[in-house]
Amino acid sequence: MAERAVRPAGLVRRGVARLLDSLVLGAVTTGAALPLVPRATAHIEAKVDAARGMGRHTTVWLLDATVTGYLGLVLAAVLLFGILYEVAPTARWGRTPGKKLLGVRVLATATRRPPTFGAALGRWLVYAALGLPGGLWCLVDRPRRQAWHDKAAGTYVSR
C-alpha cells in the first residue's frame, strides 16, 4: 500500500480531474458574475451617455470604483469557493471532488500524507497564478511528475 502511494498519478487521470474541478470553479465564478454584468453595463452606459451629453470630447474610464467593486465581489466569491472546494478538501483528505472521482490524491512529498492547509493554499494560489503553463511542467518532470504548483507546495499527485 505504501509503495502504491509513492507512485505518481497518470497524466490523463490527473488532467481530467483538474478539468472537472476547473469546470466547477468556472460555473461558480459565472454564477457570481452574471448578476453583476447588467449593473456594470448600465453604470458604464450611464457614464458614456453623460459624457456625450456634455457636448465636448472627453475621456470616459470604463474601470472605475463601481466596476472595480463588482470585480472585487467576483474575486471574493472565487477565493471563498476555492478555499472551500479545493484547499480545505486537499488539506483534509488530499482530494478534491474531481480528484476523488478519478482516484488520485495530493500528498506531501516529505510525509506522504495530505498537505497542510498552508501548503494546499499555496499550491492552489500558485496554480491560479501560473495556470496551464505551470501545470504542464509535470509532462517533463521526473520522478514524481510534479507541476510548478506541486514543487512550490512540496506535494505531488499520486494514484
C-alpha positions in Angstrom: 0.0 0.0 0.0 2.8 2.5 0.9 4.5 1.7 -2.5 1.3 2.5 -4.3 1.1 5.9 -2.6 4.6 6.8 -3.9 3.6 6.2 -7.5 2.6 9.4 -9.4 -0.8 9.6 -11.0 -1.2 9.2 -14.7 -1.2 12.4 -16.7 -4.6 11.7 -18.3 -6.3 11.0 -15.0 -4.7 14.0 -13.4 -5.7 16.2 -16.3 -9.3 15.1 -16.3 -9.5 15.6 -12.5 -8.2 19.2 -12.9 -10.6 19.8 -15.8 -13.6 18.7 -13.6 -12.5 20.8 -10.7 -11.9 23.8 -13.0 -15.4 23.4 -14.6 -17.0 23.5 -11.1 -15.0 26.6 -10.2 -15.8 28.2 -13.5 -19.5 27.5 -13.0 -19.4 29.2 -9.6 -17.5 32.1 -11.0 -20.0 32.5 -13.8 -22.8 32.3 -11.2 -21.2 35.1 -9.2 -20.5 37.3 -12.1 -23.7 37.0 -14.1 -25.9 39.0 -11.8 -23.4 41.8 -11.7 -23.0 42.2 -15.5 -26.2 44.2 -16.1 -25.3 46.5 -13.2 -21.8 47.1 -14.5 -23.1 47.6 -18.1 -25.8 50.1 -17.0 -23.2 52.0 -15.0 -20.8 52.2 -17.9 -23.6 53.2 -20.4 -24.7 56.0 -18.0 -21.1 57.3 -17.9 -20.9 57.3 -21.7 -24.3 59.0 -22.1 -23.3 61.6 -19.5 -20.1 62.3 -21.4 -21.9 62.6 -24.7 -24.4 65.0 -23.1 -21.6 67.4 -22.2 -21.1 68.2 -25.9 -17.3 68.1 -25.8 -14.7 65.4 -26.3 -13.8 63.7 -23.0 -12.2 60.5 -21.8 -14.5 58.0 -20.1 -12.8 55.5 -17.9 -14.6 52.2 -18.0 -12.8 50.8 -15.0 -13.8 52.9 -12.0 -14.6 52.3 -8.4 -18.0 50.9 -9.1 -16.8 48.4 -11.8 -13.8 47.5 -9.6 -16.1 46.9 -6.7 -18.1 44.4 -8.8 -14.9 42.7 -9.9 -13.8 42.5 -6.3 -17.1 40.8 -5.3 -16.5 38.2 -8.0 -12.9 37.7 -6.9 -14.0 37.3 -3.3 -16.6 34.7 -4.3 -13.9 32.8 -6.3 -11.4 32.9 -3.4 -14.0 31.8 -0.9 -15.3 28.9 -3.0 -11.7 28.0 -4.0 -10.8 27.6 -0.4 -13.9 25.6 0.5 -13.8 23.4 -2.7 -10.1 23.0 -3.4 -7.9 24.0 -0.5 -9.8 22.5 2.5 -10.5 19.1 1.0 -7.0 18.9 -0.3 -5.6 19.6 3.2 -8.1 17.3 4.9 -8.2 14.3 2.6 -5.7 15.0 -0.1 -8.5 15.2 -2.7 -11.0 17.5 -4.3 -14.2 16.0 -5.7 -12.7 15.8 -9.1 -9.6 14.0 -7.9 -11.7 11.6 -5.8 -13.8 10.8 -8.8 -10.7 10.0 -10.8 -8.9 8.1 -8.0 -6.0 10.5 -7.5 -4.8 12.4 -4.4 -2.4 15.1 -3.4 0.3 14.1 -1.0 3.1 16.0 0.8 6.4 14.9 -0.6 8.1 14.6 2.8 5.3 12.8 4.7 3.2 11.1 2.0 0.2 12.4 3.8 -2.3 15.1 2.7 -0.6 18.5 2.7 -1.1 21.1 5.5 -3.7 23.8 4.9 -0.9 26.3 4.2 0.7 24.0 1.6 -2.7 23.3 0.0 -3.5 27.0 -0.1 -0.1 27.8 -1.6 -0.5 25.1 -4.2 -3.9 26.4 -5.3 -2.7 30.0 -5.4 0.4 29.1 -7.5 -1.8 27.2 -9.9 -4.2 30.1 -10.1 -1.3 32.4 -10.9 0.6 30.2 -13.4 -2.3 28.2 -14.8 -1.8 25.7 -17.6 1.9 26.5 -18.4 2.9 25.7 -14.8 0.7 22.7 -14.8 2.3 21.3 -18.0 5.6 21.1 -16.3 4.5 17.6 -15.0 5.0 16.3 -18.5 8.8 16.6 -18.3 9.4 16.3 -14.5 10.7 13.1 -13.1 10.3 11.1 -10.9 7.1 12.4 -9.3 5.7 14.4 -12.3 5.4 17.5 -10.2 3.9 20.6 -11.7 5.2 24.0 -10.6 2.4 24.4 -8.0 3.4 21.0 -6.6 7.0 22.0 -6.4 6.1 25.2 -4.7 4.0 23.4 -2.1 6.1 20.3 -1.7 3.4 18.0 -3.0 2.8 15.5 -5.8 -0.3 13.8 -7.2 -0.5 10.1 -6.5 -2.8 7.2 -7.5 
